[in-house]
C-alpha cells in the first residue's frame, strides 16, 4: 500500500491506521503471528526516532552556535558545508575517531553505563511526543506522568558518571545535577497541573485537541508557561543553570573524564532534551500541531524551534548564577509562585 506524502502530512491518522490494519490482515492471512509484525513496527518506529534524534541534534547544535555568534557579533560556523551546516557533522566524526580513554581508578560499570543511562530516557520520552494528528508513537492516557517519570531517570546516569569517574570535580557536578533536577522538577510539575486540570486528561493528544477549542494555554496560564520554560531549562542543565558542568570551577563537571563516543552521547542527550523540553512546552501551552494552511507536523516543528530559539537566547544572554542562588531561586521563588498559580487556577475553575 502506497501512501501519498500529502496525506501523511495533512491527515496522517486515517492512512496510517488503514495501513496498519491492512498489514495485519495480510500478515494474518499467511498464518503468521501478529506479535512478530508488531515487533517489526516497533523496530521501524525506533529506527525512525533514532534517525530523527541524530539529525535534529546536529541541526540544533549548529543553530545554537549560530545564535551565539549573532549575539556576540561574529560569524560562527561557516566553513564546512553551506552556511557551516556540516560543521557539527565534522565535529562528530572527529569525536568518533578519538581514542576512548578510561582513567585509572574508575568504577567500570558505572563509568560505562552512565552515558546510556542519560541518553535512554531522552529516547524513551519520544514515545508520547505528538508531532501531528496521529503522528505519535503511543498516545498514553498517562502521558504527562510518563514524561515526568522517565525524564527524571537521567539523573541516575549523571550521578553514575560523577561517581564512576573517580574525580572529585566530576562527583561534585553529579551531586549538583541531582539536587538541581530534583529541585526544579517540583515547580515544573506544579506548572503542568493547571493544564491537566483544564483538560481533565493527562493524554498529550487530548491536551492538544483541547487547545483547538479553548485557545492556547500559554494565554490562559502565562505564569505556568514561564515557570515551565525556566524549570525545563534548568532540567537540561543549560545556562544560566549549567552549574553541573561549570567550567570555571568544575572543569566540565560530571563528564570531565569522558572522551570519544561516550562524551558525544552526553552531548547528544543534552540537545535532545532541549528539543523535548521545547516540544512538551509546545504541546502543553502553544497548541501543539494546530495551525492554518501548513501541515500539522510543520506547525509543530516551527513552534518547537521557536521555543528552542528562546532558550538559546536565554543561554547567551544571562550569566551563570551561583549554586546557592540556583537552589534559592527554585525553593524560594518558583515553588511558591507555581503553588499559588495552581491554587488560583483551581479556585477560578471552581467558581467560574
Long-range contacts (C-beta under 8 A, 24 or more apart in sequence): 9-132, 9-295, 9-296, 9-297, 9-298, 10-295, 10-296, 11-133, 11-134, 12-132, 12-133, 12-134, 12-135, 12-296, 12-297, 13-133, 13-134, 14-134, 16-134, 17-134, 45-137, 49-123, 49-126, 49-137, 50-123, 52-126, 53-122, 53-123, 53-126, 53-268, 53-272, 54-268, 56-271, 56-272, 56-275, 57-267, 57-268, 57-271, 57-272, 57-275, 58-88, 58-89, 58-92, 59-85, 59-88, 60-271, 60-274, 60-275, 60-308, 61-88, 61-267, 61-271, 62-87, 62-88, 63-305, 63-308, 63-309, 63-312, 64-271, 64-312, 64-315, 67-309, 67-312, 67-313, 67-316, 68-312, 68-315, 68-316, 71-313, 71-316, 71-317, 72-316, 92-264, 95-260, 95-261, 95-263, 95-264, 96-260, 96-261, 96-264, 98-259, 98-260, 99-259, 99-260, 100-259, 100-260, 100-261, 100-262, 101-257, 101-259, 101-260, 103-165, 103-166, 103-167, 103-257, 104-166, 105-166, 106-164, 106-165, 106-166, 106-257, 107-163, 107-164, 107-166, 108-164, 109-164, 110-160, 110-161, 110-163, 110-164, 111-160, 111-161, 111-164, 111-165, 111-257, 112-164, 112-262, 113-157, 113-160, 114-157, 114-158, 114-160, 114-161, 114-164, 114-254, 114-262, 115-157, 115-161, 115-258, 115-261, 115-262, 115-263, 115-265, 115-266, 115-269, 116-157, 116-265, 117-153, 117-154, 117-156, 117-157, 117-160, 118-154, 118-157, 118-158, 118-161, 118-265, 118-266, 118-269, 119-157, 119-265, 119-266, 119-268, 119-269, 119-272, 120-153, 121-150, 121-151, 121-152, 121-153, 121-154, 121-157, 122-151, 122-154, 122-269, 122-272, 122-273, 122-276, 123-272, 124-150, 125-150, 125-151, 125-276, 126-276, 128-204, 129-204, 129-276, 129-279, 129-280, 129-283, 130-204, 130-205, 130-208, 130-283, 130-288, 130-289, 130-300, 131-289, 131-296, 131-297, 131-300, 131-301, 132-289, 132-295, 132-296, 132-297, 132-300, 133-289, 133-296, 135-289, 135-296, 135-297, 136-204, 136-205, 139-203, 139-204, 139-205, 140-203, 140-204, 141-201, 141-202, 141-203, 142-202, 142-203, 143-202, 143-203, 143-204, 143-205, 144-192, 144-196, 144-202, 144-204, 144-207, 145-202, 147-280, 148-185, 148-188, 148-189, 148-192, 151-235, 151-273, 151-276, 152-181, 152-185, 154-181, 154-269, 154-273, 155-181, 155-182, 158-244, 158-254, 159-254, 161-254, 161-255, 161-258, 161-266, 162-253, 162-254, 165-254, 165-256, 165-257, 165-258, 166-257, 167-256, 167-257, 169-250, 169-251, 169-253, 169-256, 170-250, 170-253, 170-254, 170-255, 170-256, 170-257, 172-250, 172-253, 173-244, 173-245, 173-246, 173-250, 173-252, 173-253, 173-254, 173-255, 173-256, 174-244, 174-253, 174-254, 176-243, 176-244, 176-246, 176-253, 176-323, 177-237, 177-244, 177-253, 177-254, 179-327, 180-234, 180-237, 180-241, 180-243, 180-244, 180-326, 180-327, 181-234, 181-235, 183-234, 183-326, 183-327, 183-330, 183-331, 184-231, 184-234, 184-235, 184-241, 184-330, 184-334, 185-231, 185-235, 186-330, 186-335, 186-338, 187-227, 187-230, 187-231, 187-330, 187-334, 187-335, 187-337, 187-338, 188-227, 188-228, 188-231, 188-232, 188-235, 190-227, 190-335, 190-338, 190-339, 190-341, 190-342, 191-221, 191-223, 191-224, 191-225, 191-227, 191-228, 191-231, 191-338, 191-341, 192-224, 192-228, 192-284, 193-342, 194-221, 194-224, 194-341, 194-342, 194-345, 194-346, 195-221, 195-224, 195-284, 195-285, 197-345, 197-346, 197-349, 198-345, 198-349, 204-283, 204-288, 207-283, 207-284, 207-288, 208-283, 208-287, 208-288, 208-289, 208-290, 211-287, 211-288, 211-290, 212-287, 212-290, 216-285, 216-286, 216-287, 217-284, 217-285, 218-285, 218-286, 221-285, 221-341, 221-345, 223-337, 223-338, 223-341, 224-285, 224-338, 224-341, 224-345, 225-281, 225-285, 227-334, 227-337, 227-338, 227-341, 228-281, 228-284, 228-285, 229-281, 229-307, 229-310, 229-311, 230-334, 231-330, 231-334, 232-277, 232-278, 232-280, 232-281, 232-311, 233-277, 233-311, 233-314, 233-315, 234-326, 234-330, 235-273, 235-277, 236-270, 236-273, 236-274, 236-277, 237-270, 238-270, 238-274, 238-311, 238-315, 239-314, 239-315, 239-316, 239-318, 239-319, 239-320, 240-314, 240-315, 240-318, 240-319, 240-320, 240-321, 241-321, 241-326, 242-320, 243-320, 243-321, 243-323, 243-326, 246-320, 248-320, 274-308, 274-311, 275-304, 275-308, 277-307, 277-311, 278-304, 278-305, 278-307, 278-308, 278-311, 279-304, 281-307, 282-307
